[in-house]
Amino acid sequence: MNHEEIKSALAERGYTLSAACEAMGRSYVQFYNVTNRSSKSFYIANSIAVLIDKPVEEVFPDIPQYADGNRPNKNQNMIDAGKAKLKEAGLLSA
């Protein structure tokens, strides 16, 4: 699906772009960049798929990395360790 198709699918389900972005906790620019394929985000792609009740493979068929089971997990340990360190320092809320 392209940006306009995703936007229409969200509208059909009652979401404005602003509401969808706020629900995801992401900015419109981030949403726009992912839907126009100028950047990648597993979280945003899968969130969009959930909001429009479609499998991510159908929404983003051109990006197989978004499919369940294909998410790169190599950095997850570093992400978790970084979050823990930031929480410990009081820079990230629990």
N, C-alpha and C positions, 0 to 999 in steps of 0.2 A: 504494500500500500504506500502511496506517496503522501506527502504532507497534507494535501487537501482532502484526500480520502480518509486519513486518520482524523483530521479536524471534523469532517462530516460525521464519521462514526461516533466520535465523542459527543457531538451535538445531538445526534439521534438518541443518545442515552441520557441527555439532559445536562451534560458537562459543558461549561464554557472552557476555553483554553486556560483562563486564569484559575478557575476552580480545579481543573485537572492538574495544573502545575503546582498549585498550593497543596493539593492532596498528596502529590509525590514529594513535596518538599524541594522542588527544583524550580529554577527560573524558566521563563518563557524562552530565553535565548538557548538554554541547554536543551529544552524540548525541541525547539526549532532545528537546532544543529543535528540532533539525532534523527528527526523525521526527514530531514533533507540529506542525510547520510554524509554530512561534513564532519561529524564526530561520532564516536560510539559510546554507548553506555548500556551495559547489561541491565542495570536497575531501571532506567527510564524506558527502555524497549519492553521489558517484561511488565512494567507498571502500566504502560499504554495497553498492552495486550489484555491484561486483567480488566482494565476499565472498560474496554470495548468488547469483552467476552469473546475473544478470539485467541487461538494459539499464536504464540510469538512467531512461529514459523510461517504463519499466514500473513501476519502484519509485516514482517521483515524477511521475506523468503530469500532475499539476496545476501543475508548476513547469517550464515549457519552458526556462528559463535553464540548467537543469542538463544539458540534452542536449549531446552533443558538438557543437562548432562554435558554440554559443550563449554560451559563457563570456565575460563582459565582460572585455576585456583592457586597458582604458584605464588601469588603475592598475599594470599589471605593471612598467613601466619604473621607477616610483617605488618599488615593492616591491623590485625588484632593486637599485636604487641604495641604498635604506635598508639592506638586508641587507649589501651590500658595505661600507657605512660602519660598521655595527655590528661586522662581522668585523675591519675595520681597527683599530677601537678595542679589540678583544679582548673584546667583549661577546657575540659569537656564535661558537660553535665552527664549524670548517670542515666 
